[in-house]
Amino acid sequence: MAEVGKVLPVGRSQARLHALQIETRTRVEFKDVTALIEEVIASSGAPSGVCHVFVPHTTAAVLVQENDDPALQRDLDQFLGQLAPREKEYHHNDGNCDSHLKAALIGCSKTLLFENGRLVLGRWQGVFFCEFDGPRRRELRVKIVPD
């Protein structure tokens, strides 16, 4: 985990931006990054606040979804593949337009709450880095803003 290391004053508290390196191994991958984000929160020392998660890539996304059954990830891949099939002819014809469309549907950022040093998530929720054009080395930026 590499940190960007910028500290930005926000009122009396400080916001800190972190850059996490994510390695993907397949073209489409839903990687659970919940524990990585919680490590960043713990290292910040902030008991509560807001955590902004951002993917600075046009063929990747971030998703909050069930993290109990991996079959759901296969279903998501299949569903997105129906909406944006890889083999379709697109105007943006560099072989990965489907990846851009899937990332646009899911979105590049999420704002999450944390309390007592932990993400506020539902019982079955996790945070996923979504790769649609892998395998690649990617970055996930996490900004911690304490209350």
Residue, then its C-alpha position, 0 to 999 in steps of 0.5 A: m500500500a503506497e500513500v500519496g501522502k498529501v495532508l489537507p487541512v479541513g477545519r480543525s481536522q485533517a484529510r489525508l489522501h492514500a493511493l492503494q496499488i491494486e493488481t488484477r489478474t483477469r480481464v474482468e475481476f471484482k476484487d473485495v477491497t473492504a479490508l484494505i480500506e479499513e486498514v487505511i481508516a485504522s492507520s488514520g487514527a480517526p474514529s469517525g468520518v467520511c471515506h471517499v473512494f475513487v478509481p482514476h481509470t476509465t475502464a475500472a470502477v468501484l462498487v458496494q455490493e454483497n460480498d458473501d456469495p462469489a456467484l453474484q460476481r459471476d452474475l454481475d459480469q454476465f449481466l454487464g456483458q449483456l448490456a455491453p457485449r465485448e464483441k459488439e461493433y462500437h464507434h470507439n473501436d480499440g477493443n475495450c469499449d465494453s470496458h468503458l461502458k461497464a465502468a460508466l454504469i458502475g461509477c468511479s467513486k463512492t462516499l462511505l461513512f466510518e464509525n469506531g474506525r470501521l466502515v459503516l456497511g450492511r451485514w452482507q456488503g463489501v467494497f469492490f474494485c471492478e476491473f473490466d480491462g485487465p489484467r493490469r496494475r491499478e490505483l485506488r485512491v482513498k481520502i479519509v476526512p475525519d469528523 
